[in-house]
Amino acid sequence: MTPHILDTAGAAEYLGLSCPTLERLRLTGNGPQYAKLSPGKRGPVRYRRDDLDAWVASRLIHSTSEEAA
């Protein structure tokens, strides 16, 4: 069973993405919500599993014509 709180590596694995891809999505604001647990560039980042699931759900596409819109 996947834990409810994941670090970047765990979240990337859960989503089937690489860590650099998830980090890039975080940088651009196009990724799932996350929590920054302490200030600074190296402060730990954590993801809630529910937020990862919601992000995936928000990206569902019904047809290839939707994707181009």
PQR file of N, CA, C, O and H, with PARSE charges and radii, in Angstrom:
ATOM      1  N   MET A   1       0.845  -1.183   0.000 -0.4000 1.5000
ATOM      2  CA  MET A   1       0.000   0.000   0.000 -0.0000 2.0000
ATOM      3  C   MET A   1       0.889   1.245   0.000  0.5500 1.7000
ATOM      4  O   MET A   1       1.889   1.305   0.716 -0.5500 1.4000
ATOM      5  N   THR A   2       0.519   2.222  -0.800 -0.4000 1.5000
ATOM      6  CA  THR A   2       1.287   3.459  -0.901 -0.0000 2.0000
ATOM      7  C   THR A   2       0.994   4.348   0.301  0.5500 1.7000
ATOM      8  O   THR A   2      -0.170   4.514   0.666 -0.5500 1.4000
ATOM      9  H   THR A   2      -0.293   2.173  -1.382  0.4000 1.0000
ATOM     10  N   PRO A   3       2.021   4.925   0.926 -0.5600 1.5000
ATOM     11  CA  PRO A   3       1.787   5.839   2.051  0.2800 2.0000
ATOM     12  C   PRO A   3       0.964   7.052   1.617  0.5500 1.7000
ATOM     13  O   PRO A   3       0.898   7.374   0.431 -0.5500 1.4000
ATOM     14  N   HIS A   4       0.349   7.709   2.570 -0.4000 1.5000
ATOM     15  CA  HIS A   4      -0.465   8.896   2.272 -0.0000 2.0000
ATOM     16  C   HIS A   4       0.400  10.113   1.959  0.5500 1.7000
ATOM     17  O   HIS A   4      -0.031  10.999   1.221 -0.5500 1.4000
ATOM     18  H   HIS A   4       0.402   7.448   3.533  0.4000 1.0000
ATOM     19  N   ILE A   5       1.606  10.171   2.505 -0.4000 1.5000
ATOM     20  CA  ILE A   5       2.526  11.291   2.279 -0.0000 2.0000
ATOM     21  C   ILE A   5       3.774  10.739   1.600  0.5500 1.7000
ATOM     22  O   ILE A   5       4.387   9.784   2.078 -0.5500 1.4000
ATOM     23  H   ILE A   5       1.956   9.452   3.105  0.4000 1.0000
ATOM     24  N   LEU A   6       4.139  11.357   0.474 -0.4000 1.5000
ATOM     25  CA  LEU A   6       5.262  10.869  -0.325 -0.0000 2.0000
ATOM     26  C   LEU A   6       6.290  11.966  -0.559  0.5500 1.7000
ATOM     27  O   LEU A   6       5.938  13.138  -0.695 -0.5500 1.4000
ATOM     28  H   LEU A   6       3.641  12.133   0.085  0.4000 1.0000
ATOM     29  N   ASP A   7       7.551  11.585  -0.603 -0.4000 1.5000
ATOM     30  CA  ASP A   7       8.573  12.536  -1.027 -0.0000 2.0000
ATOM     31  C   ASP A   7       8.559  12.588  -2.556  0.5500 1.7000
ATOM     32  O   ASP A   7       7.758  11.904  -3.193 -0.5500 1.4000
ATOM     33  H   ASP A   7       7.836  10.633  -0.493  0.4000 1.0000
ATOM     34  N   THR A   8       9.435  13.391  -3.139 -0.4000 1.5000
ATOM     35  CA  THR A   8       9.428  13.558  -4.593 -0.0000 2.0000
ATOM     36  C   THR A   8       9.658  12.239  -5.318  0.5500 1.7000
ATOM     37  O   THR A   8       8.979  11.942  -6.300 -0.5500 1.4000
ATOM     38  H   THR A   8      10.086  13.947  -2.622  0.4000 1.0000
ATOM     39  N   ALA A   9      10.606  11.453  -4.841 -0.4000 1.5000
ATOM     40  CA  ALA A   9      10.888  10.172  -5.491 -0.0000 2.0000
ATOM     41  C   ALA A   9       9.679   9.240  -5.421  0.5500 1.7000
ATOM     42  O   ALA A   9       9.334   8.587  -6.406 -0.5500 1.4000
ATOM     43  H   ALA A   9      11.158  11.694  -4.042  0.4000 1.0000
ATOM     44  N   GLY A  10       9.046   9.183  -4.266 -0.4000 1.5000
ATOM     45  CA  GLY A  10       7.871   8.334  -4.103 -0.0000 2.0000
ATOM     46  C   GLY A  10       6.696   8.808  -4.945  0.5500 1.7000
ATOM     47  O   GLY A  10       5.977   7.999  -5.533 -0.5500 1.4000
ATOM     48  H   GLY A  10       9.326   9.713  -3.466  0.4000 1.0000
ATOM     49  N   ALA A  11       6.502  10.127  -5.003 -0.4000 1.5000
ATOM     50  CA  ALA A  11       5.419  10.682  -5.811 -0.0000 2.0000
ATOM     51  C   ALA A  11       5.675  10.435  -7.293  0.5500 1.7000
ATOM     52  O   ALA A  11       4.758  10.084  -8.035 -0.5500 1.4000
ATOM     53  H   ALA A  11       7.086  10.784  -4.526  0.4000 1.0000
ATOM     54  N   ALA A  12       6.919  10.619  -7.722 -0.4000 1.5000
ATOM     55  CA  ALA A  12       7.256  10.371  -9.126 -0.0000 2.0000
ATOM     56  C   ALA A  12       6.998   8.908  -9.484  0.5500 1.7000
ATOM     57  O   ALA A  12       6.432   8.613 -10.536 -0.5500 1.4000
ATOM     58  H   ALA A  12       7.664  10.905  -7.119  0.4000 1.0000
ATOM     59  N   GLU A  13       7.407   8.010  -8.620 -0.4000 1.5000
ATOM     60  CA  GLU A  13       7.176   6.588  -8.869 -0.0000 2.0000
ATOM     61  C   GLU A  13       5.682   6.282  -8.927  0.5500 1.7000
ATOM     62  O   GLU A  13       5.229   5.547  -9.805 -0.5500 1.4000
ATOM     63  H   GLU A  13       7.867   8.250  -7.765  0.4000 1.0000
ATOM     64  N   TYR A  14       4.923   6.843  -7.994 -0.4000 1.5000
ATOM     65  CA  TYR A  14       3.479   6.637  -7.941 -0.0000 2.0000
ATOM     66  C   TYR A  14       2.816   7.099  -9.236  0.5500 1.7000
ATOM     67  O   TYR A  14       1.891   6.456  -9.732 -0.5500 1.4000
ATOM     68  H   TYR A  14       5.292   7.439  -7.281  0.4000 1.0000
ATOM     69  N   LEU A  15       3.298   8.227  -9.785 -0.4000 1.5000
ATOM     70  CA  LEU A  15       2.721   8.778 -11.017 -0.0000 2.0000
ATOM     71  C   LEU A  15       3.294   8.164 -12.286  0.5500 1.7000
ATOM     72  O   LEU A  15       2.750   8.355 -13.374 -0.5500 1.4000
ATOM     73  H   LEU A  15       4.050   8.749  -9.382  0.4000 1.0000
ATOM     74  N   GLY A  16       4.389   7.430 -12.150 -0.4000 1.5000
ATOM     75  CA  GLY A  16       5.034   6.867 -13.328 -0.0000 2.0000
ATOM     76  C   GLY A  16       5.848   7.897 -14.090  0.5500 1.7000
ATOM     77  O   GLY A  16       6.015   7.795 -15.305 -0.5500 1.4000
ATOM     78  H   GLY A  16       4.831   7.274 -11.266  0.4000 1.0000
ATOM     79  N   LEU A  17       6.352   8.891 -13.368 -0.4000 1.5000
ATOM     80  CA  LEU A  17       7.174   9.949 -13.948 -0.0000 2.0000
ATOM     81  C   LEU A  17       8.585   9.860 -13.380  0.5500 1.7000
ATOM     82  O   LEU A  17       8.813   9.182 -12.378 -0.5500 1.4000
ATOM     83  H   LEU A  17       6.216   8.974 -12.381  0.4000 1.0000
ATOM     84  N   SER A  18       9.525  10.540 -14.014 -0.4000 1.5000
ATOM     85  CA  SER A  18      10.861  10.651 -13.435 -0.0000 2.0000
ATOM     86  C   SER A  18      10.860  11.792 -12.425  0.5500 1.7000
ATOM     87  O   SER A  18      10.008  12.679 -12.483 -0.5500 1.4000
ATOM     88  H   SER A  18       9.339  11.091 -14.827  0.4000 1.0000
ATOM     89  N   CYS A  19      11.810  11.768 -11.506 -0.4000 1.5000
ATOM     90  CA  CYS A  19      11.947  12.873 -10.543 -0.0000 2.0000
ATOM     91  C   CYS A  19      12.176  14.208 -11.251  0.5500 1.7000
ATOM     92  O   CYS A  19      11.539  15.198 -10.891 -0.5500 1.4000
ATOM     93  H   CYS A  19      12.502  11.048 -11.459  0.4000 1.0000
ATOM     94  N   PRO A  20      13.077  14.268 -12.259 -0.5600 1.5000
ATOM     95  CA  PRO A  20      13.263  15.558 -12.939  0.2800 2.0000
ATOM     96  C   PRO A  20      11.988  16.087 -13.596  0.5500 1.7000
ATOM     97  O   PRO A  20      11.758  17.296 -13.618 -0.5500 1.4000
ATOM     98  N   THR A  21      11.165  15.194 -14.127 -0.4000 1.5000
ATOM     99  CA  THR A  21       9.902  15.640 -14.730 -0.0000 2.0000
ATOM    100  C   THR A  21       8.975  16.212 -13.673  0.5500 1.7000
ATOM    101  O   THR A  21       8.381  17.269 -13.882 -0.5500 1.4000
ATOM    102  H   THR A  21      11.351  14.212 -14.110  0.4000 1.0000
ATOM    103  N   LEU A  22       8.840  15.534 -12.542 -0.4000 1.5000
ATOM    104  CA  LEU A  22       7.979  16.032 -11.472 -0.0000 2.0000
ATOM    105  C   LEU A  22       8.517  17.350 -10.927  0.5500 1.7000
ATOM    106  O   LEU A  22       7.738  18.260 -10.645 -0.5500 1.4000
ATOM    107  H   LEU A  22       9.323  14.675 -12.372  0.4000 1.0000
ATOM    108  N   GLU A  23       9.827  17.467 -10.775 -0.4000 1.5000
ATOM    109  CA  GLU A  23      10.424  18.721 -10.306 -0.0000 2.0000
ATOM    110  C   GLU A  23      10.169  19.854 -11.295  0.5500 1.7000
ATOM    111  O   GLU A  23       9.903  20.984 -10.886 -0.5500 1.4000
ATOM    112  H   GLU A  23      10.460  16.728 -11.004  0.4000 1.0000
ATOM    113  N   ARG A  24      10.248  19.560 -12.598 -0.4000 1.5000
ATOM    114  CA  ARG A  24       9.991  20.574 -13.627 -0.0000 2.0000
ATOM    115  C   ARG A  24       8.519  21.012 -13.585  0.5500 1.7000
ATOM    116  O   ARG A  24       8.220  22.199 -13.718 -0.5500 1.4000
ATOM    117  H   ARG A  24      10.464  18.642 -12.931  0.4000 1.0000
ATOM    118  N   LEU A  25       7.611  20.059 -13.401 -0.4000 1.5000
ATOM    119  CA  LEU A  25       6.198  20.391 -13.285 -0.0000 2.0000
ATOM    120  C   LEU A  25       5.949  21.261 -12.059  0.5500 1.7000
ATOM    121  O   LEU A  25       5.122  22.172 -12.099 -0.5500 1.4000
ATOM    122  H   LEU A  25       7.854  19.095 -13.293  0.4000 1.0000
ATOM    123  N   ARG A  26       6.656  20.986 -10.978 -0.4000 1.5000
ATOM    124  CA  ARG A  26       6.529  21.797  -9.766 -0.0000 2.0000
ATOM    125  C   ARG A  26       7.026  23.213 -10.021  0.5500 1.7000
ATOM    126  O   ARG A  26       6.407  24.182  -9.582 -0.5500 1.4000
ATOM    127  H   ARG A  26       7.328  20.246 -10.946  0.4000 1.0000
ATOM    128  N   LEU A  27       8.133  23.331 -10.723 -0.4000 1.5000
ATOM    129  CA  LEU A  27       8.720  24.634 -11.030 -0.0000 2.0000
ATOM    130  C   LEU A  27       7.794  25.475 -11.900  0.5500 1.7000
ATOM    131  O   LEU A  27       7.663  26.680 -11.681 -0.5500 1.4000
ATOM    132  H   LEU A  27       8.636  22.544 -11.080  0.4000 1.0000
ATOM    133  N   THR A  28       7.154  24.856 -12.881 -0.4000 1.5000
ATOM    134  CA  THR A  28       6.297  25.602 -13.802 -0.0000 2.0000
ATOM    135  C   THR A  28       4.887  25.803 -13.270  0.5500 1.7000
ATOM    136  O   THR A  28       4.110  26.562 -13.849 -0.5500 1.4000
ATOM    137  H   THR A  28       7.260  23.878 -13.059  0.4000 1.0000
ATOM    138  N   GLY A  29       4.550  25.133 -12.175 -0.4000 1.5000
ATOM    139  CA  GLY A  29       3.204  25.254 -11.616 -0.0000 2.0000
ATOM    140  C   GLY A  29       2.189  24.360 -12.305  0.5500 1.7000
ATOM    141  O   GLY A  29       0.987  24.522 -12.095 -0.5500 1.4000
ATOM    142  H   GLY A  29       5.181  24.517 -11.705  0.4000 1.0000
ATOM    143  N   ASN A  30       2.646  23.422 -13.121 -0.4000 1.5000
ATOM    144  CA  ASN A  30       1.744  22.528 -13.840 -0.0000 2.0000
ATOM    145  C   ASN A  30       1.586  21.167 -13.179  0.5500 1.7000
ATOM    146  O   ASN A  30       0.867  20.309 -13.691 -0.5500 1.4000
ATOM    147  H   ASN A  30       3.623  23.291 -13.291  0.4000 1.0000
ATOM    148  N   GLY A  31       2.240  20.965 -12.066 -0.4000 1.5000
ATOM    149  CA  GLY A  31       2.188  19.673 -11.394 -0.0000 2.0000
ATOM    150  C   GLY A  31       1.165  19.647 -10.286  0.5500 1.7000
ATOM    151  O   GLY A  31       0.413  20.603 -10.096 -0.5500 1.4000
ATOM    152  H   GLY A  31       2.824  21.662 -11.650  0.4000 1.0000
ATOM    153  N   PRO A  32       1.138  18.555  -9.560 -0.5600 1.5000
ATOM    154  CA  PRO A  32       0.206  18.421  -8.437  0.2800 2.0000
ATOM    155  C   PRO A  32       0.591  19.323  -7.269  0.5500 1.7000
ATOM    156  O   PRO A  32       1.736  19.756  -7.146 -0.5500 1.4000
ATOM    157  N   GLN A  33      -0.389  19.593  -6.423 -0.4000 1.5000
ATOM    158  CA  GLN A  33      -0.117  20.381  -5.218 -0.0000 2.0000
ATOM    159  C   GLN A  33       0.907  19.649  -4.368  0.5500 1.7000
ATOM    160  O   GLN A  33       0.990  18.421  -4.381 -0.5500 1.4000
ATOM    161  H   GLN A  33      -1.319  19.242  -6.523  0.4000 1.0000
ATOM    162  N   TYR A  34       1.682  20.428  -3.631 -0.4000 1.5000
ATOM    163  CA  TYR A  34       2.692  19.845  -2.749 -0.0000 2.0000
ATOM    164  C   TYR A  34       2.832  20.717  -1.509  0.5500 1.7000
ATOM    165  O   TYR A  34       2.362  21.854  -1.476 -0.5500 1.4000
ATOM    166  H   TYR A  34       1.614  21.426  -3.621  0.4000 1.0000
ATOM    167  N   ALA A  35       3.473  20.178  -0.509 -0.4000 1.5000
ATOM    168  CA  ALA A  35       3.738  20.913   0.726 -0.0000 2.0000
ATOM    169  C   ALA A  35       5.238  21.121   0.861  0.5500 1.7000
ATOM    170  O   ALA A  35       6.018  20.190   0.663 -0.5500 1.4000
ATOM    171  H   ALA A  35       3.855  19.254  -0.535  0.4000 1.0000
ATOM    172  N   LYS A  36       5.637  22.330   1.194 -0.4000 1.5000
ATOM    173  CA  LYS A  36       7.033  22.658   1.466 -0.0000 2.0000
ATOM    174  C   LYS A  36       7.153  22.694   2.990  0.5500 1.7000
ATOM    175  O   LYS A  36       6.559  23.554   3.641 -0.5500 1.4000
ATOM    176  H   LYS A  36       5.003  23.086   1.354  0.4000 1.0000
ATOM    177  N   LEU A  37       7.910  21.773   3.551 -0.4000 1.5000
ATOM    178  CA  LEU A  37       7.911  21.594   5.001 -0.0000 2.0000
ATOM    179  C   LEU A  37       8.829  22.543   5.758  0.5500 1.7000
ATOM    180  O   LEU A  37       8.676  22.712   6.968 -0.5500 1.4000
ATOM    181  H   LEU A  37       8.393  21.074   3.023  0.4000 1.0000
ATOM    182  N   SER A  38       9.771  23.159   5.073 -0.4000 1.5000
ATOM    183  CA  SER A  38      10.603  24.173   5.713 -0.0000 2.0000
ATOM    184  C   SER A  38      11.094  25.128   4.634  0.5500 1.7000
ATOM    185  O   SER A  38      11.140  24.762   3.460 -0.5500 1.4000
ATOM    186  H   SER A  38       9.895  23.022   4.090  0.4000 1.0000
ATOM    187  N   PRO A  39      11.460  26.341   5.016 -0.5600 1.5000
ATOM    188  CA  PRO A  39      11.878  27.325   4.021  0.2800 2.0000
ATOM    189  C   PRO A  39      13.222  26.983   3.383  0.5500 1.7000
ATOM    190  O   PRO A  39      13.962  26.130   3.872 -0.5500 1.4000
ATOM    191  N   GLY A  40      13.510  27.652   2.310 -0.4000 1.5000
ATOM    192  CA  GLY A  40      14.795  27.466   1.653 -0.0000 2.0000
ATOM    193  C   GLY A  40      14.710  26.536   0.465  0.5500 1.7000
ATOM    194  O   GLY A  40      13.755  25.777   0.305 -0.5500 1.4000
ATOM    195  H   GLY A  40      12.909  28.346   1.913  0.4000 1.0000
ATOM    196  N   LYS A  41      15.733  26.617  -0.360 -0.4000 1.5000
ATOM    197  CA  LYS A  41      15.769  25.824  -1.583 -0.0000 2.0000
ATOM    198  C   LYS A  41      15.798  24.329  -1.314  0.5500 1.7000
ATOM    199  O   LYS A  41      15.268  23.541  -2.097 -0.5500 1.4000
ATOM    200  H   LYS A  41      16.509  27.234  -0.230  0.4000 1.0000
ATOM    201  N   ARG A  42      16.410  23.945  -0.220 -0.4000 1.5000
ATOM    202  CA  ARG A  42      16.570  22.520   0.067 -0.0000 2.0000
ATOM    203  C   ARG A  42      15.560  21.986   1.075  0.5500 1.7000
ATOM    204  O   ARG A  42      15.693  20.862   1.560 -0.5500 1.4000
ATOM    205  H   ARG A  42      16.840  24.585   0.416  0.4000 1.0000
ATOM    206  N   GLY A  43      14.553  22.793   1.387 -0.4000 1.5000
ATOM    207  CA  GLY A  43      13.528  22.320   2.314 -0.0000 2.0000
ATOM    208  C   GLY A  43      12.773  21.145   1.724  0.5500 1.7000
ATOM    209  O   GLY A  43      12.508  21.117   0.522 -0.5500 1.4000
ATOM    210  H   GLY A  43      14.445  23.706   0.992  0.4000 1.0000
ATOM    211  N   PRO A  44      12.426  20.181   2.553 -0.5600 1.5000
ATOM    212  CA  PRO A  44      11.763  18.995   2.030  0.2800 2.0000
ATOM    213  C   PRO A  44      10.394  19.299   1.434  0.5500 1.7000
ATOM    214  O   PRO A  44       9.643  20.126   1.953 -0.5500 1.4000
ATOM    215  N   VAL A  45      10.088  18.623   0.345 -0.4000 1.5000
ATOM    216  CA  VAL A  45       8.807  18.729  -0.345 -0.0000 2.0000
ATOM    217  C   VAL A  45       8.091  17.398  -0.167  0.5500 1.7000
ATOM    218  O   VAL A  45       8.697  16.334  -0.285 -0.5500 1.4000
ATOM    219  H   VAL A  45      10.698  17.952  -0.076  0.4000 1.0000
ATOM    220  N   ARG A  46       6.807  17.469   0.116 -0.4000 1.5000
ATOM    221  CA  ARG A  46       6.013  16.259   0.265 -0.0000 2.0000
ATOM    222  C   ARG A  46       4.709  16.402  -0.522  0.5500 1.7000
ATOM    223  O   ARG A  46       4.180  17.499  -0.700 -0.5500 1.4000
ATOM    224  H   ARG A  46       6.314  18.333   0.212  0.4000 1.0000
ATOM    225  N   TYR A  47       4.218  15.265  -0.980 -0.4000 1.5000
ATOM    226  CA  TYR A  47       2.980  15.207  -1.740 -0.0000 2.0000
ATOM    227  C   TYR A  47       1.995  14.310  -1.018  0.5500 1.7000
ATOM    228  O   TYR A  47       2.365  13.247  -0.519 -0.5500 1.4000
ATOM    229  H   TYR A  47       4.648  14.374  -0.835  0.4000 1.0000
ATOM    230  N   ARG A  48       0.740  14.736  -0.960 -0.4000 1.5000
ATOM    231  CA  ARG A  48      -0.305  13.869  -0.432 -0.0000 2.0000
ATOM    232  C   ARG A  48      -0.813  12.996  -1.580  0.5500 1.7000
ATOM    233  O   ARG A  48      -1.017  13.479  -2.693 -0.5500 1.4000
ATOM    234  H   ARG A  48       0.440  15.599  -1.365  0.4000 1.0000
ATOM    235  N   ARG A  49      -1.008  11.746  -1.306 -0.4000 1.5000
ATOM    236  CA  ARG A  49      -1.480  10.826  -2.340 -0.0000 2.0000
ATOM    237  C   ARG A  49      -2.809  11.290  -2.938  0.5500 1.7000
ATOM    238  O   ARG A  49      -3.022  11.163  -4.143 -0.5500 1.4000
ATOM    239  H   ARG A  49      -0.842  11.353  -0.401  0.4000 1.0000
ATOM    240  N   ASP A  50      -3.699  11.825  -2.108 -0.4000 1.5000
ATOM    241  CA  ASP A  50      -4.982  12.322  -2.609 -0.0000 2.0000
ATOM    242  C   ASP A  50      -4.790  13.454  -3.612  0.5500 1.7000
ATOM    243  O   ASP A  50      -5.542  13.554  -4.581 -0.5500 1.4000
ATOM    244  H   ASP A  50      -3.526  11.928  -1.129  0.4000 1.0000
ATOM    245  N   ASP A  51      -3.792  14.306  -3.389 -0.4000 1.5000
ATOM    246  CA  ASP A  51      -3.520  15.400  -4.327 -0.0000 2.0000
ATOM    247  C   ASP A  51      -2.960  14.871  -5.648  0.5500 1.7000
ATOM    248  O   ASP A  51      -3.259  15.409  -6.714 -0.5500 1.4000
ATOM    249  H   ASP A  51      -3.181  14.224  -2.601  0.4000 1.0000
ATOM    250  N   LEU A  52      -2.156  13.827  -5.575 -0.4000 1.5000
ATOM    251  CA  LEU A  52      -1.640  13.212  -6.800 -0.0000 2.0000
ATOM    252  C   LEU A  52      -2.788  12.618  -7.607  0.5500 1.7000
ATOM    253  O   LEU A  52      -2.846  12.783  -8.825 -0.5500 1.4000
ATOM    254  H   LEU A  52      -1.913  13.389  -4.709  0.4000 1.0000
ATOM    255  N   ASP A  53      -3.700  11.927  -6.927 -0.4000 1.5000
ATOM    256  CA  ASP A  53      -4.858  11.335  -7.609 -0.0000 2.0000
ATOM    257  C   ASP A  53      -5.738  12.426  -8.217  0.5500 1.7000
ATOM    258  O   ASP A  53      -6.235  12.270  -9.332 -0.5500 1.4000
ATOM    259  H   ASP A  53      -3.653  11.793  -5.937  0.4000 1.0000
ATOM    260  N   ALA A  54      -5.931  13.527  -7.494 -0.4000 1.5000
ATOM    261  CA  ALA A  54      -6.751  14.628  -8.009 -0.0000 2.0000
ATOM    262  C   ALA A  54      -6.095  15.267  -9.233  0.5500 1.7000
ATOM    263  O   ALA A  54      -6.784  15.634 -10.185 -0.5500 1.4000
ATOM    264  H   ALA A  54      -5.527  13.653  -6.588  0.4000 1.0000
ATOM    265  N   TRP A  55      -4.779  15.399  -9.213 -0.4000 1.5000
ATOM    266  CA  TRP A  55      -4.066  15.973 -10.350 -0.0000 2.0000
ATOM    267  C   TRP A  55      -4.228  15.088 -11.578  0.5500 1.7000
ATOM    268  O   TRP A  55      -4.482  15.586 -12.675 -0.5500 1.4000
ATOM    269  H   TRP A  55      -4.219  15.101  -8.440  0.4000 1.0000
ATOM    270  N   VAL A  56      -4.083  13.789 -11.401 -0.4000 1.5000
ATOM    271  CA  VAL A  56      -4.278  12.862 -12.523 -0.0000 2.0000
ATOM    272  C   VAL A  56      -5.712  12.976 -13.036  0.5500 1.7000
ATOM    273  O   VAL A  56      -5.930  13.041 -14.246 -0.5500 1.4000
ATOM    274  H   VAL A  56      -3.877  13.385 -10.510  0.4000 1.0000
ATOM    275  N   ALA A  57      -6.682  13.001 -12.140 -0.4000 1.5000
ATOM    276  CA  ALA A  57      -8.089  13.106 -12.541 -0.0000 2.0000
ATOM    277  C   ALA A  57      -8.353  14.395 -13.315  0.5500 1.7000
ATOM    278  O   ALA A  57      -9.163  14.407 -14.242 -0.5500 1.4000
ATOM    279  H   ALA A  57      -6.505  12.948 -11.157  0.4000 1.0000
ATOM    280  N   SER A  58      -7.673  15.476 -12.941 -0.4000 1.5000
ATOM    281  CA  SER A  58      -7.877  16.760 -13.629 -0.0000 2.0000
ATOM    282  C   SER A  58      -7.289  16.767 -15.037  0.5500 1.7000
ATOM    283  O   SER A  58      -7.576  17.666 -15.826 -0.5500 1.4000
ATOM    284  H   SER A  58      -7.015  15.466 -12.188  0.4000 1.0000
ATOM    285  N   ARG A  59      -6.480  15.780 -15.347 -0.4000 1.5000
ATOM    286  CA  ARG A  59      -5.823  15.710 -16.644 -0.0000 2.0000
ATOM    287  C   ARG A  59      -6.430  14.649 -17.561  0.5500 1.7000
ATOM    288  O   ARG A  59      -5.864  14.336 -18.608 -0.5500 1.4000
ATOM    289  H   ARG A  59      -6.248  15.049 -14.705  0.4000 1.0000
ATOM    290  N   LEU A  60      -7.568  14.099 -17.174 -0.4000 1.5000
ATOM    291  CA  LEU A  60      -8.216  13.091 -18.002 -0.0000 2.0000
ATOM    292  C   LEU A  60      -8.705  13.718 -19.304  0.5500 1.7000
ATOM    293  O   LEU A  60      -9.239  14.827 -19.313 -0.5500 1.4000
ATOM    294  H   LEU A  60      -8.028  14.353 -16.323  0.4000 1.0000
ATOM    295  N   ILE A  61      -8.517  13.000 -20.382 -0.4000 1.5000
ATOM    296  CA  ILE A  61      -8.915  13.454 -21.707 -0.0000 2.0000
ATOM    297  C   ILE A  61      -9.802  12.373 -22.310  0.5500 1.7000
ATOM    298  O   ILE A  61      -9.508  11.182 -22.200 -0.5500 1.4000
ATOM    299  H   ILE A  61      -8.083  12.099 -20.374  0.4000 1.0000
ATOM    300  N   HIS A  62     -10.889  12.797 -22.946 -0.4000 1.5000
ATOM    301  CA  HIS A  62     -11.836  11.849 -23.514 -0.0000 2.0000
ATOM    302  C   HIS A  62     -11.564  11.521 -24.979  0.5500 1.7000
ATOM    303  O   HIS A  62     -11.947  10.455 -25.461 -0.5500 1.4000
ATOM    304  H   HIS A  62     -11.128  13.764 -23.035  0.4000 1.0000
ATOM    305  N   SER A  63     -10.915  12.420 -25.675 -0.4000 1.5000
ATOM    306  CA  SER A  63     -10.597  12.151 -27.082 -0.0000 2.0000
ATOM    307  C   SER A  63      -9.352  12.932 -27.469  0.5500 1.7000
ATOM    308  O   SER A  63      -8.964  13.879 -26.783 -0.5500 1.4000
ATOM    309  H   SER A  63     -10.604  13.286 -25.283  0.4000 1.0000
ATOM    310  N   THR A  64      -8.729  12.531 -28.570 -0.4000 1.5000
ATOM    311  CA  THR A  64      -7.530  13.219 -29.009 -0.0000 2.0000
ATOM    312  C   THR A  64      -7.816  14.649 -29.434  0.5500 1.7000
ATOM    313  O   THR A  64      -6.914  15.486 -29.389 -0.5500 1.4000
ATOM    314  H   THR A  64      -9.044  11.763 -29.127  0.4000 1.0000
ATOM    315  N   SER A  65      -9.030  14.957 -29.841 -0.4000 1.5000
ATOM    316  CA  SER A  65      -9.351  16.333 -30.226 -0.0000 2.0000
ATOM    317  C   SER A  65      -9.391  17.259 -29.010  0.5500 1.7000
ATOM    318  O   SER A  65      -9.138  18.455 -29.154 -0.5500 1.4000
ATOM    319  H   SER A  65      -9.763  14.277 -29.877  0.4000 1.0000
ATOM    320  N   GLU A  66      -9.697  16.750 -27.830 -0.4000 1.5000
ATOM    321  CA  GLU A  66      -9.662  17.558 -26.608 -0.0000 2.0000
ATOM    322  C   GLU A  66      -8.265  18.001 -26.270  0.5500 1.7000
ATOM    323  O   GLU A  66      -8.059  19.119 -25.797 -0.5500 1.4000
ATOM    324  H   GLU A  66      -9.902  15.779 -27.713  0.4000 1.0000
ATOM    325  N   GLU A  67      -7.308  17.141 -26.505 -0.4000 1.5000
ATOM    326  CA  GLU A  67      -5.925  17.421 -26.145 -0.0000 2.0000
ATOM    327  C   GLU A  67      -5.384  18.637 -26.887  0.5500 1.7000
ATOM    328  O   GLU A  67      -4.571  19.382 -26.340 -0.5500 1.4000
ATOM    329  H   GLU A  67      -7.475  16.233 -26.889  0.4000 1.0000
ATOM    330  N   ALA A  68      -5.822  18.845 -28.117 -0.4000 1.5000
ATOM    331  CA  ALA A  68      -5.347  19.963 -28.925 -0.0000 2.0000
ATOM    332  C   ALA A  68      -5.957  21.283 -28.496  0.5500 1.7000
ATOM    333  O   ALA A  68      -5.419  22.342 -28.818 -0.5500 1.4000
ATOM    334  H   ALA A  68      -6.483  18.240 -28.561  0.4000 1.0000
ATOM    335  N   ALA A  69      -7.066  21.244 -27.777 -0.4000 1.5000
ATOM    336  CA  ALA A  69      -7.766  22.475 -27.383 -0.0000 2.0000
ATOM    337  C   ALA A  69      -7.018  23.239 -26.333  0.5500 1.7000
ATOM    338  O   ALA A  69      -7.474  24.295 -25.895 -0.5500 1.4000
ATOM    339  H   ALA A  69      -7.503  20.384 -27.515  0.4000 1.0000
TER
END
